[in-house]
Amino acid sequence: MRAAIIFSVLLMGGLVGCASRQGSLRFEKQEEAVYEHPLEEVWPVVRDWFRDRGFRYQEDAGQFVLQTQWREEFPGSKVAGHWHRYTVVGKRESPSRCQVWVIRSSRGPHGAPASAAKQPDWGMGRTPDPGPAGLPGGELRVEEMDVRVPTFEEPLPFVPEESVASITLPLQSSAVAGESLQGARDFGMEWGLRDRIAPVLDARARGQEAPTLAAMKQEPGGASIECGLPIIGLAGQAQQGRVMLLGELHGTREVPRFVALGTCQVATRGIPVTVGLEMPVAEQARVQRFIESAGTEHDHALLMESPFWRSPYPDGRGSEAVVQLLEQLRWMRAQGLDVQAFVFDHPELQGEAREAAMAQSILSQVEAGAGRFFLVVTGNIHPRTQPGVPWDLGYRPMGYMLARKLPSLLSLDVAFNSGTAWICFVGKGDSLECGERPTKGKDNGDRYFVSLFERPSESGFHGLFYVGAVSASPPAVRYGERSSDANPM
C-alpha cells in the first residue's frame, strides 16, 4: 500500500525532488544596443516610437529622459495583473554614437513595489520542510521521494550583473516622478527599439526618404501588449518547431505565471505558441471553447463545470493559478496573438502506459502544428529524457519517449526560491493529504530565467527554468475571478 501511494504522489508531481545537475549553467549574453547616430537625431524617433504604441509619458527633452505611465499586464482580463512603467534614458557615447536605456519598474497586483532583482547565489536544494520524523511525509526516506541535495556544487556563472541587478538612478529630472529610479534594464525592448529605429536613421543619413515609424509594418502584438519583464534566456530557446517541456512543482502561482509571460513574449515576436497542460484529455473541448470565448462569467462557469476541478485530491493542476493562465491565454488570443492550448493527460492509465499515452497526445499536436513553438508544463517526473526513477530504474518517462521522436526537444527542470506550494503528500496512516506546504529552495534572485546545462543531467534535463520565490495556489473549486483595482498611478 505504501509503495502504491508513493508511486501515485510522485507521478502527480507532488513532492518531487531535484535531479542531479551536471556541469555549469550557460546564459545568453546581454549585449548593448548601440546607435551609430548622434543622440539628438535618435531621441525624436525614440519619442515617436513610444507615442505610436500608445504610451503616455512625460518628458524632459533637455536631459533626454522620458517616463511612461503605469501599464498593466494583460489589461482587461479578469486576472489581477502586475504593473510596469518605463524610464527611457538617452546616453551619449560620442558626438556620433549613443545608447538608449529602457529601465522597467514593476509593481505587484496590489500596487506593492516588486522586489529589486539581485545577483544570485545559486544552489539546488529544494527539499520540502521536514515532517515529524525530519523527512518529507514523516516516515518516508529521502530516496523514496527522489529528493537529492548535493553536498557540494561549484559556483555557477550568471548573466552580466547589469541585466538582473537593481539599477538606481537618482535623476534630477521633471520626467521622473519625484523618486529614485529602481528597476531592471529591459534589453529586449532596447533591441526592439533599435531594430525599428536604426533603419529609419540609416536611410536619412544616406539622404533617402525614410518611411515614418507609424507607416512601417508593426511587429506582431508589438509593445502595445504588456508581457512583463523578459524572461532571461527564453528568446534564444523559443524557436518554431521546438518543444520545450517544463517539469514543474504543481500548486504554485509562479509556474503558471512563467508560462503566461513566456507565451506572451514569444507570441509577440511573431512565433505561434501552443501551450500544453497536464489536464485530462476529456477536458480538451472545454478548454478550447474557453480560450476562444469572450471570457464572460458564463464562459468561466462552463469551464469550471467539469469534475476535474473538484477532485478529492487537488494536487495543484486544477489551481486558481491554472484558471488564471487559461484566462490570460484567452486574452492573448483576443488581442490577435496566435496562441493555442491543449491538454494531454490520461489519468485512467498507470505507469508507462500513461507516459506513452501522454507522449502520443503531445506528439500528435506537434505533428499537426508545424512551425509552432510548444510550451508544455507537467510534473517533473514526466519530462525526464533518460529512463529510470527511484522506484524503477528501467522506467521510461514521457520525456524519454518524446526525445526519441523529437531531436530538438528541450526538457527543463524547475528551480525556485523557498516559499509554499499546494501539494499532495503522504500523511499518517498512509493517507494521501493535500494542502499548502512549505517548500525549501535557493534564492537565485527575482528575475525569471531559462538556462541550459553544459551537458544533460542524469535524469535527462537539459537545463532549468527559475521562477523566484513560490507561493501556494489553492484549488479553483470555488474560484471567483478577482479583477485588479490597484492602479499604481
C-alpha positions as CSV (number, residue, x, y, z in Angstrom):
1,M,0.0,0.0,0.0
2,R,2.8,2.4,0.9
3,A,4.6,1.8,-2.4
4,A,1.4,2.5,-4.4
5,I,0.8,5.8,-2.6
6,I,4.3,6.9,-3.0
7,F,4.2,6.0,-6.7
8,S,0.9,7.9,-7.1
9,V,2.2,11.0,-5.3
10,L,5.4,11.1,-7.4
11,L,3.5,10.8,-10.7
12,M,1.2,13.6,-9.7
13,G,4.2,15.8,-9.2
14,G,3.6,16.4,-5.5
15,L,6.8,16.2,-3.6
16,V,9.2,15.9,-6.4
17,G,12.9,16.4,-5.9
18,C,15.7,17.8,-8.0
19,A,17.6,15.8,-10.5
20,S,21.4,15.7,-10.2
21,R,22.9,18.7,-12.0
22,Q,26.0,18.2,-14.2
23,G,28.4,21.0,-15.1
24,S,27.7,24.7,-15.0
25,L,24.9,26.7,-16.5
26,R,25.2,28.8,-19.6
27,F,23.4,32.0,-20.1
28,E,22.7,34.2,-23.1
29,K,24.9,37.2,-23.5
30,Q,23.2,40.5,-23.0
31,E,24.7,43.0,-25.5
32,E,24.2,46.7,-25.7
33,A,22.1,48.2,-28.4
34,V,24.2,51.0,-29.9
35,Y,23.2,53.6,-32.4
36,E,25.8,54.9,-34.8
37,H,24.0,58.3,-34.9
38,P,24.0,61.4,-32.7
39,L,21.7,61.3,-29.7
40,E,20.0,64.5,-31.0
41,E,18.9,62.6,-34.1
42,V,17.9,59.4,-32.2
43,W,15.9,60.9,-29.5
44,P,12.9,62.4,-31.5
45,V,12.5,59.0,-33.2
46,V,12.5,57.2,-29.8
47,R,9.8,59.6,-28.6
48,D,7.7,58.8,-31.7
49,W,8.1,55.1,-31.2
50,F,6.6,55.2,-27.7
51,R,3.9,57.6,-28.8
52,D,2.8,55.5,-31.8
53,R,2.5,52.5,-29.5
54,G,0.0,54.2,-27.2
55,F,2.4,55.0,-24.3
56,R,1.5,58.1,-22.3
57,Y,4.6,59.7,-20.9
58,Q,6.2,62.9,-19.6
59,E,9.5,64.1,-21.0
60,D,12.5,66.1,-20.1
61,A,13.8,66.6,-23.7
62,G,16.8,68.6,-22.5
63,Q,18.0,65.7,-20.4
64,F,17.0,63.0,-22.9
65,V,14.7,61.4,-20.4
66,L,11.1,60.3,-20.6
67,Q,9.0,58.2,-18.3
68,T,5.8,56.4,-19.2
69,Q,2.7,56.0,-17.1
70,W,2.0,52.6,-15.5
71,R,0.7,49.8,-17.7
72,E,-0.9,46.6,-16.6
73,E,0.0,43.1,-17.8
74,F,-2.9,41.6,-19.8
75,P,-5.1,44.7,-19.2
76,G,-8.9,44.0,-19.4
77,S,-8.6,40.3,-18.4
78,K,-10.1,39.1,-15.2
79,V,-6.7,38.4,-13.6
80,A,-5.2,40.8,-11.1
81,G,-2.1,41.8,-13.0
82,H,1.3,43.3,-12.4
83,W,2.1,46.8,-13.4
84,H,5.1,48.3,-15.3
85,R,6.4,51.6,-16.4
86,Y,9.4,52.5,-18.4
87,T,12.0,55.2,-17.9
88,V,14.0,55.8,-21.1
89,V,17.4,57.5,-20.8
90,G,19.5,58.6,-23.8
91,K,23.2,58.1,-23.1
92,R,25.7,59.9,-25.3
93,E,28.9,57.8,-26.0
94,S,30.4,60.3,-28.5
95,P,29.1,63.1,-30.8
96,S,28.1,60.4,-33.4
97,R,27.3,57.4,-31.2
98,C,24.8,56.8,-28.4
99,Q,22.7,54.2,-26.5
100,V,19.1,54.3,-25.3
101,W,18.5,52.6,-22.0
102,V,15.0,51.3,-21.2
103,I,14.6,50.7,-17.4
104,R,11.5,48.9,-16.2
105,S,10.0,49.5,-12.8
106,S,7.4,47.0,-11.7
107,R,4.7,46.6,-9.0
108,G,2.6,43.7,-7.9
109,P,-1.1,43.2,-8.3
110,H,-1.9,45.4,-5.3
111,G,0.5,48.2,-6.1
112,A,3.4,47.0,-3.9
113,P,6.8,47.6,-5.5
114,A,8.3,44.5,-6.9
115,S,11.5,43.3,-5.2
116,A,14.7,44.5,-6.8
117,A,16.4,41.8,-8.7
118,K,19.7,40.8,-7.2
119,Q,22.8,38.8,-8.2
120,P,22.2,35.1,-7.5
121,D,23.8,32.8,-5.1
122,W,22.7,29.6,-6.8
123,G,22.2,26.1,-5.3
124,M,19.7,23.4,-6.0
125,G,18.4,22.0,-2.7
126,R,14.7,22.4,-2.6
127,T,13.5,19.8,-0.1
128,P,10.1,20.3,1.4
129,D,10.1,21.2,5.0
130,P,10.6,18.1,7.1
131,G,7.7,16.2,8.7
132,P,7.7,14.9,12.3
133,A,10.5,12.5,11.7
134,G,12.6,15.0,10.0
135,L,11.9,13.9,6.4
136,P,9.2,14.7,3.9
137,G,6.0,12.9,4.8
138,G,7.1,11.8,8.2
139,E,8.4,8.3,7.8
140,L,9.4,8.4,4.1
141,R,13.0,8.1,3.3
142,V,14.6,10.8,1.2
143,E,15.5,8.5,-1.6
144,E,11.8,7.3,-1.9
145,M,10.8,10.9,-2.6
146,D,13.7,11.4,-5.1
147,V,15.0,14.4,-3.1
148,R,18.7,14.6,-3.5
149,V,20.5,17.5,-2.1
150,P,24.1,17.8,-3.3
151,T,26.7,18.3,-0.6
152,F,28.8,20.5,-2.9
153,E,28.3,22.4,-6.1
154,E,30.8,24.7,-7.8
155,P,29.8,28.3,-8.2
156,L,27.8,28.9,-11.3
157,P,28.2,31.8,-13.8
158,F,25.3,34.1,-14.4
159,V,24.3,36.8,-16.9
160,P,26.1,40.1,-16.7
161,E,25.1,41.8,-13.5
162,E,23.6,44.9,-15.1
163,S,20.8,42.8,-16.7
164,V,19.5,41.5,-13.4
165,A,20.7,43.8,-10.7
166,S,18.7,46.7,-9.3
167,I,19.5,50.0,-11.1
168,T,19.2,53.1,-9.0
169,L,19.5,56.4,-10.9
170,P,18.6,59.4,-8.8
171,L,17.7,61.6,-11.8
172,Q,17.0,65.2,-11.1
173,S,14.5,65.5,-13.9
174,S,11.0,66.7,-14.3
175,A,10.3,63.5,-16.3
176,V,10.9,61.3,-13.3
177,A,8.1,61.2,-10.7
178,G,10.0,62.5,-7.7
179,E,11.7,59.3,-6.7
180,S,14.9,57.4,-7.2
181,L,14.6,55.2,-10.2
182,Q,14.7,51.5,-9.3
183,G,14.2,48.8,-11.8
184,A,15.9,46.5,-14.3
185,R,17.0,47.1,-17.8
186,D,14.8,45.7,-20.4
187,F,17.3,44.5,-23.1
188,G,14.5,43.0,-25.2
189,M,12.8,46.4,-25.5
190,E,16.1,48.2,-26.1
191,W,16.9,45.9,-29.0
192,G,13.3,46.0,-30.3
193,L,13.5,49.8,-30.2
194,R,16.8,49.9,-32.1
195,D,15.7,47.4,-34.7
196,R,12.8,49.7,-35.6
197,I,14.6,53.0,-35.4
198,A,18.0,52.2,-36.9
199,P,16.7,51.6,-40.5
200,V,14.9,55.0,-40.4
201,L,18.0,56.8,-39.2
202,D,20.3,54.9,-41.7
203,A,18.0,55.9,-44.6
204,R,18.0,59.5,-43.6
205,A,21.9,59.5,-43.2
206,R,22.1,58.3,-46.9
207,G,19.8,61.1,-48.0
208,Q,17.0,58.7,-48.8
209,E,13.3,59.2,-48.0
210,A,12.6,57.1,-44.9
211,P,9.2,55.8,-44.0
212,T,7.7,57.0,-40.8
213,L,7.5,54.6,-37.9
214,A,3.7,54.7,-38.0
215,A,3.8,53.6,-41.7
216,M,6.2,50.7,-41.1
217,K,4.8,47.2,-40.6
218,Q,4.2,46.8,-36.9
219,E,5.7,43.8,-35.1
220,P,3.1,41.2,-34.1
221,G,1.4,42.4,-30.9
222,G,4.1,45.0,-30.6
223,A,4.9,47.0,-27.5
224,S,1.2,47.7,-27.1
225,I,0.8,44.4,-25.4
226,E,2.5,44.3,-21.9
227,C,4.2,40.9,-21.5
228,G,6.1,41.7,-18.3
229,L,9.8,41.7,-17.6
230,P,11.5,39.5,-20.3
231,I,12.4,36.0,-19.1
232,I,16.2,35.8,-19.3
233,G,17.3,33.2,-21.8
234,L,13.9,32.3,-23.2
235,A,14.2,34.1,-26.5
236,G,17.2,32.2,-27.7
237,Q,15.5,28.8,-27.0
238,A,11.9,29.6,-28.2
239,Q,12.1,28.5,-31.8
240,Q,9.5,27.5,-34.3
241,G,9.1,23.7,-34.3
242,R,10.7,23.2,-30.9
243,V,9.0,21.5,-27.9
244,M,10.0,22.8,-24.5
245,L,9.0,20.6,-21.6
246,L,8.7,22.4,-18.2
247,G,9.0,20.0,-15.3
248,E,7.1,21.8,-12.6
249,L,6.2,21.6,-8.9
250,H,2.4,21.7,-9.0
251,G,0.4,24.1,-7.0
252,T,2.3,27.4,-7.2
253,R,1.3,30.7,-8.6
254,E,4.6,31.3,-10.2
255,V,4.9,28.5,-12.7
256,P,1.6,29.4,-14.5
257,R,2.7,33.0,-14.5
258,F,6.0,31.9,-16.1
259,V,4.0,30.1,-18.8
260,A,1.7,33.1,-19.4
261,L,4.6,35.6,-19.6
262,G,6.7,33.3,-21.8
263,T,3.8,32.6,-24.1
264,C,3.1,36.4,-24.5
265,Q,6.8,37.2,-25.0
266,V,7.2,34.6,-27.7
267,A,3.9,35.2,-29.5
268,T,4.5,39.0,-29.7
269,R,7.7,38.2,-31.7
270,G,5.5,36.6,-34.3
271,I,6.2,32.9,-33.3
272,P,2.9,30.9,-32.9
273,V,2.7,29.3,-29.5
274,T,0.9,26.2,-28.3
275,V,0.7,25.6,-24.5
276,G,0.2,22.0,-23.3
277,L,-1.3,21.4,-19.8
278,E,-1.3,18.3,-17.7
279,M,-5.1,18.0,-17.6
280,P,-7.3,15.0,-18.7
281,V,-7.8,14.8,-22.5
282,A,-11.5,14.8,-21.8
283,E,-11.2,18.5,-21.0
284,Q,-9.9,19.5,-24.5
285,A,-13.2,20.7,-25.9
286,R,-14.0,22.6,-22.7
287,V,-10.5,24.3,-22.6
288,Q,-10.6,25.1,-26.3
289,R,-14.1,26.6,-26.0
290,F,-13.0,28.8,-23.1
291,I,-9.9,30.3,-24.7
292,E,-11.9,31.1,-27.9
293,S,-14.7,32.7,-25.8
294,A,-15.3,36.3,-24.7
295,G,-14.4,35.4,-21.1
296,T,-17.8,36.2,-19.6
297,E,-19.0,34.8,-16.3
298,H,-21.0,32.2,-18.2
299,D,-17.8,31.2,-20.1
300,H,-16.0,30.7,-16.8
301,A,-18.9,28.7,-15.4
302,L,-18.8,26.4,-18.4
303,L,-15.1,25.8,-17.9
304,M,-15.5,25.1,-14.2
305,E,-18.4,22.6,-14.5
306,S,-16.1,19.7,-15.1
307,P,-15.4,17.2,-12.2
308,F,-11.7,17.7,-12.9
309,W,-11.8,20.9,-10.8
310,R,-13.5,19.1,-7.9
311,S,-11.0,16.3,-7.4
312,P,-10.9,14.9,-3.9
313,Y,-7.1,15.0,-4.2
314,P,-6.4,18.5,-5.6
315,D,-2.7,18.2,-6.4
316,G,-2.2,21.7,-7.9
317,R,-3.0,21.0,-11.5
318,G,-6.5,22.4,-11.0
319,S,-5.4,25.5,-9.1
320,E,-6.6,29.1,-9.2
321,A,-3.3,30.0,-11.0
322,V,-4.1,27.5,-13.8
323,V,-7.5,29.1,-14.3
324,Q,-5.8,32.4,-14.4
325,L,-3.3,31.1,-17.0
326,L,-6.2,29.9,-19.2
327,E,-7.8,33.4,-18.8
328,Q,-4.5,35.0,-19.9
329,L,-4.2,32.7,-22.9
330,R,-7.8,33.6,-23.8
331,W,-6.9,37.3,-23.5
332,M,-3.9,36.9,-25.8
333,R,-6.0,35.3,-28.5
334,A,-8.5,38.2,-28.2
335,Q,-5.6,40.6,-28.9
336,G,-4.8,38.8,-32.1
337,L,-1.9,36.7,-30.9
338,D,-1.5,33.2,-32.4
339,V,-1.9,31.3,-29.2
340,Q,-3.4,27.8,-28.7
341,A,-3.8,25.3,-25.8
342,F,-4.2,21.6,-25.5
343,V,-4.3,19.0,-22.7
344,F,-2.6,15.7,-22.7
345,D,-3.1,13.6,-19.5
346,H,-4.6,10.1,-19.5
347,P,-5.4,9.6,-15.8
348,E,-7.3,6.3,-16.4
349,L,-3.9,4.7,-17.2
350,Q,-1.0,3.9,-14.9
351,G,2.8,3.7,-15.2
352,E,4.4,3.6,-18.6
353,A,1.1,3.1,-20.3
354,R,0.1,6.6,-19.1
355,E,3.5,8.0,-20.1
356,A,3.2,6.6,-23.6
357,A,-0.3,7.9,-24.0
358,M,0.7,11.4,-22.8
359,A,3.7,11.3,-25.2
360,Q,1.5,10.4,-28.1
361,S,-1.0,13.2,-27.3
362,I,1.8,15.7,-27.4
363,L,3.4,14.2,-30.5
364,S,0.1,14.4,-32.3
365,Q,-0.2,18.1,-31.5
366,V,3.4,18.7,-32.7
367,E,2.9,16.9,-36.0
368,A,-0.2,18.9,-36.7
369,G,1.3,22.2,-35.7
370,A,4.5,22.5,-37.8
371,G,6.1,25.9,-37.3
372,R,4.7,26.4,-33.8
373,F,6.6,26.7,-30.5
374,F,5.3,24.3,-27.9
375,L,5.5,25.1,-24.2
376,V,4.4,22.0,-22.3
377,V,4.1,22.0,-18.5
378,T,3.9,18.9,-16.4
379,G,5.1,17.4,-13.1
380,N,8.8,16.9,-13.2
381,I,8.9,13.1,-13.3
382,H,7.3,13.1,-16.8
383,P,9.8,15.3,-18.7
384,R,12.9,13.3,-17.9
385,T,14.6,12.3,-21.2
386,Q,16.5,9.4,-19.6
387,P,15.0,6.2,-18.3
388,G,14.9,5.4,-14.6
389,V,13.2,6.7,-11.5
390,P,13.9,5.8,-7.8
391,W,11.3,3.1,-7.7
392,D,12.1,1.5,-11.1
393,L,15.5,2.0,-12.8
394,G,14.1,0.9,-16.1
395,Y,11.1,3.2,-16.0
396,R,10.6,5.2,-19.3
397,P,9.1,8.6,-18.7
398,M,7.1,10.6,-21.3
399,G,10.1,12.8,-22.0
400,Y,12.3,9.8,-22.9
401,M,9.7,8.6,-25.4
402,L,9.3,12.1,-26.9
403,A,13.0,12.7,-27.2
404,R,13.3,9.6,-29.5
405,K,10.9,11.2,-31.8
406,L,11.8,14.9,-31.5
407,P,15.5,15.6,-31.7
408,S,15.1,19.3,-30.9
409,L,13.2,18.6,-27.7
410,L,14.3,20.7,-24.7
411,S,13.5,19.5,-21.2
412,L,13.8,21.9,-18.3
413,D,13.5,21.2,-14.5
414,V,12.0,23.8,-12.2
415,A,14.1,25.8,-9.8
416,F,12.7,28.2,-7.2
417,N,13.3,30.1,-4.0
418,S,11.7,28.9,-0.8
419,G,8.0,29.5,-0.2
420,T,4.9,27.4,-0.3
421,A,3.0,25.2,-2.7
422,W,-0.3,23.4,-2.7
423,I,0.8,19.7,-2.9
424,C,-0.3,16.2,-2.1
425,F,1.7,14.2,0.4
426,V,1.6,11.0,2.3
427,G,0.3,11.7,5.9
428,K,-0.2,9.5,8.9
429,G,-1.5,6.0,8.2
430,D,-0.5,6.1,4.6
431,S,-3.3,8.5,3.8
432,L,-3.0,11.0,1.0
433,E,-3.4,14.6,2.1
434,C,-3.4,17.7,0.0
435,G,-2.8,21.3,1.2
436,E,-0.5,24.2,1.5
437,R,3.0,23.1,2.4
438,P,6.4,24.9,2.9
439,T,9.0,24.3,0.2
440,K,12.7,24.9,0.5
441,G,14.6,26.3,-2.4
442,K,17.5,28.5,-3.1
443,D,17.4,32.3,-3.6
444,N,18.7,32.9,-7.1
445,G,17.2,36.4,-7.4
446,D,13.8,37.6,-8.5
447,R,14.2,37.5,-12.3
448,Y,12.6,34.6,-14.1
449,F,15.2,32.9,-16.3
450,V,15.9,29.9,-18.5
451,S,19.4,28.3,-18.7
452,L,20.9,25.2,-20.1
453,F,23.4,22.9,-18.5
454,E,26.7,22.2,-20.3
455,R,25.5,18.6,-20.6
456,P,22.2,17.0,-19.6
457,S,21.6,15.8,-16.1
458,E,21.5,12.2,-15.1
459,S,17.7,12.4,-15.4
460,G,18.0,13.9,-18.9
461,F,17.1,17.5,-18.1
462,H,18.8,19.9,-20.5
463,G,18.6,22.8,-18.1
464,L,16.2,24.6,-15.8
465,F,13.7,27.4,-15.6
466,Y,13.7,29.6,-12.5
467,V,10.6,31.3,-11.0
468,G,11.8,33.0,-7.9
469,A,10.1,32.6,-4.5
470,V,7.0,30.4,-4.8
471,S,3.6,30.8,-3.2
472,A,0.8,28.3,-2.9
473,S,-2.2,28.5,-5.3
474,P,-5.3,26.8,-3.8
475,P,-7.8,24.7,-5.8
476,A,-10.1,26.6,-8.1
477,V,-13.2,24.8,-6.8
478,R,-14.9,28.0,-5.7
479,Y,-12.8,30.2,-7.8
480,G,-14.2,33.7,-8.3
481,E,-12.2,35.9,-10.7
482,R,-10.8,38.9,-9.0
483,S,-10.0,41.8,-11.2
484,S,-7.5,44.3,-10.1
485,D,-8.4,47.8,-8.9
486,A,-4.9,48.6,-7.9
487,N,-3.6,51.2,-10.3
488,P,-0.2,52.4,-9.0
489,M,-0.9,55.8,-10.5
